[in-house]
Amino acid sequence: MSSSNQQPIGGSREPVRVNHTLRNTIIAVVVIAVLAVAVFFGYRALSGGNDSAAKGSQSNPVKIGVVGKTDPQWTAFESKARQAGIYVDIVDFQDYTSENPALDSGDLDLNEFQHLLYLANYNVQNGKSLQPIGGTAVYPLGLYSDQAKNVSDITAGSTIAIPNDETNQARAIGVLQSAGLVTLKGTWTPFASPADIDTTASKVELTPLKAEQVANSLKDPKVAAGVINNDYVKDAGLNPKDAIFSDNADTESARPYINVFVARKADADNPTYLKLVKIFQSKEVLDALQSESGGTAAFADKYSAQDLQGFLATIEKEARASE
């Protein structure tokens, strides 16, 4: 019998070939997605985006808003904070209007650029509750003149230039009252305005100007003197020691002008933030601050956070009463 027509033992046939292309494609897509997620979160961790890390760690530094990031006190402060194991990110602003909204929204953890009166006005006007957690310094507000060497040299009827912003204007009026140049109708408050001046009993007349313009006004022969904000003294080529009169930074009336570290109310007791305040109040940092101020700073490191918050509450009450 011919064997050409016989099937192999067991009836074996050509094996069936299954097409796995679709399955392999799905697996590849899943693997790529997993790798992409891993790379994304790995990058966030390396780039400081790890919000779950402890505040003050290298991947989650304390963000502090300031005006003048390159000032020597911030360089010294950042170095000492790092030595204490706290990482900070000093965020520079070019004006005074953005830091409080940035803190309130959570873009910053702290800021240090303002005094208590400025903070009180911000809270009252915007319905906020930002809180001071530590004091830095008070900067005396000075009266300068190109014509007079002493306050007594200023003649009756002379014109004095003062800043026109609410905060510095009230303080300037207090300076001139202390110098015996103006008389108020009542008691001075940090919300005094030219309307509160008894013009008939005062020796001089006032001309409110933008704060940055007061220094230039001294060149005008019609302006006998001007009250110049500390921020503009150096830029105007003046020496703070040339002031013919300045307020006393240690008095109770100077409390509204204590410069402070500020936090959100929920973070007012944060131990890391309070530790940073103490670091700023160290000798090395305050020495750098004093150097930057030209020797005019009166340190306000003796007040506790609770003291400052009490001062703020009083000023806010006065602010509401003045509306």
FENVEN-V498578 format. One record per helix or strand. SS is the DSSP state (2 for helix, 1 for strand). FROM is the first residue (numbers start at 1). TO is the last residue. Records with the same first field share a line. If there is no record, write none. Layout:
# FENVEN-V498578
SS = FROM-TO / FROM-TO
This chain:
# FENVEN-V498578
2 = 21-46 / 72-83 / 99-105 / 116-126 / 151-153 / 166-178 / 194-196 / 211-217 / 230-233 / 240-242 / 252-257 / 265-267 / 271-280 / 283-292 / 305-322
1 = 57-57 / 60-60 / 62-66 / 88-92 / 110-115 / 131-135 / 137-139 / 142-144 / 159-163 / 184-184 / 197-197 / 205-209 / 223-228 / 245-246 / 259-263 / 297-299
